[in-house]
């Protein structure tokens, strides 16, 4: 998946890109850029339910009352996303 995303960052001058939308917290390198996603409160596909967020580019997690285990594992969700991705 990282190789598929690399062209999206080709014209970016910054060494740091903060993204969202995937609801999965990560900090990785893509095309020579540090790419950070804070995560999610409402739809976290992580091993532990909770609020996933970022402060000063450090990943954080906070538990909250009423947390439920996700119905789908992170790996199953990634497989689903990959299988249903729009192909250009």
N, C-alpha and C positions, 0 to 999 in steps of 0.2 A: 504494500500500500504506500509506503514512503516514496518509492520510486515513481509511482503515479502522481504523487503530489508535488514532486520536485519542480516541474515546469511552472507551477503556480507561484513559486517564490523566485523565479529567475530574475525578474526586474526589480526586486525589493532591495533597496540600499541599506536598510537597517540590519543589524546583526540579531535583533530580537523581534519576534512577531508573536503577539498575543491573540489567540483565536478562541472561538466558542462554538456553539451549536451541536457538537457531537455528544455532549453530556458525559464525556469521559476525561478525567483528569490525566494530563501527561506533560512531560517536559522532555523534549527530544530534539535532535538535530535533523533538519531536513534541508537539503541543498545548501549546506554550510551556514544555515541560520538556526538560532535557538528558537524553537516553537513551543509555546506554553499554552495549555488549555486549563482553565481553572476548575472545570468540572460541572457539577450540578447539585441542586437540592431536590428537585422534583422527580428526576428520572436517573438516578445514579446506577450505572452498570459497573459496580465495583464489587470486590469481595465482601466488603462490609457496608451495609446501608448507612446513610448519614448525609450531611451536607458537606460537599467537597468544594473548597474555595482556595484562593491564593492571596497571600499578603506578602508584599515585598518580594514577589516572584518565588516564594516558598509555598509548596503545596500544604494544605491543611485539611483536616477533617473534623467535624463536630457531630456528635450523636445528638439525637433529639427524640422526644417522646413520640411514640406511635410509629417508629421506624419499622419497616417490614423488609424481609429478605427479598431481593429481586427475584422475579419469576424466571428470568433468563440470565444465564451467566454472561460475563463479558465476552468470552470467546464465541458463544452462540450468537450474541448480538452483532459482533464484528462479522461473523460468517453471513448473517442475514443482510447486513448493510452491504457487504461485498457482492452478494448474490443479486441484490436489487438495485445496485448502483446504476445510474444512467450512463450508458456508454456513448461516447461521442464518435 
